């Protein structure tokens, strides 16, 4: 029996649900265009369009950034710069932190020197 090619139906359904959520957040909570949301999350308008249409799922850190922006919008924060800064904390800063932790684990002091056989 050969393995099926392509994504399982659950994945396609997931991307459609996430896409609908992104569109609703963008339009109702944030009242921004696809282009503006893309700038806030560090992606292009085309990428936001693909997310909303259910063609692809966004990375988790982008979804968390969007969620954080919608939380602030519900709290009455209307300043676009503040929303952008909060999204950037999640979308960009966390990535740098992950890279730093990975790189520090490869520091020379963490490696044991192999003993030479005589």
Secondary structure in CASP SS format (residue, H / E / C, confidence):
PFRMAT SS
TARGET T0000
AUTHOR 0000-0000-0000
METHOD secondary structure of the structure
MODEL  1
X C 1.00
X C 1.00
X C 1.00
X C 1.00
X C 1.00
X C 1.00
X C 1.00
X C 1.00
X H 1.00
X H 1.00
X H 1.00
X H 1.00
X H 1.00
X H 1.00
X H 1.00
X H 1.00
X H 1.00
X H 1.00
X H 1.00
X H 1.00
X H 1.00
X H 1.00
X H 1.00
X H 1.00
X H 1.00
X H 1.00
X H 1.00
X H 1.00
X H 1.00
X H 1.00
X C 1.00
X C 1.00
X C 1.00
X H 1.00
X H 1.00
X H 1.00
X H 1.00
X H 1.00
X H 1.00
X H 1.00
X H 1.00
X C 1.00
X C 1.00
X C 1.00
X H 1.00
X H 1.00
X H 1.00
X H 1.00
X H 1.00
X H 1.00
X H 1.00
X H 1.00
X C 1.00
X C 1.00
X C 1.00
X C 1.00
X C 1.00
X C 1.00
X C 1.00
X H 1.00
X H 1.00
X H 1.00
X H 1.00
X H 1.00
X H 1.00
X H 1.00
X H 1.00
X H 1.00
X H 1.00
X H 1.00
X H 1.00
X H 1.00
X H 1.00
X H 1.00
X C 1.00
X C 1.00
X C 1.00
X C 1.00
X C 1.00
X H 1.00
X H 1.00
X H 1.00
X H 1.00
X H 1.00
X H 1.00
X H 1.00
X H 1.00
X H 1.00
X H 1.00
X H 1.00
X H 1.00
X H 1.00
X H 1.00
X H 1.00
X H 1.00
X H 1.00
X H 1.00
X H 1.00
X H 1.00
X H 1.00
X H 1.00
X H 1.00
X H 1.00
X H 1.00
X H 1.00
X C 1.00
X C 1.00
X H 1.00
X H 1.00
X H 1.00
X C 1.00
X C 1.00
X C 1.00
X C 1.00
X C 1.00
X C 1.00
X C 1.00
X C 1.00
END
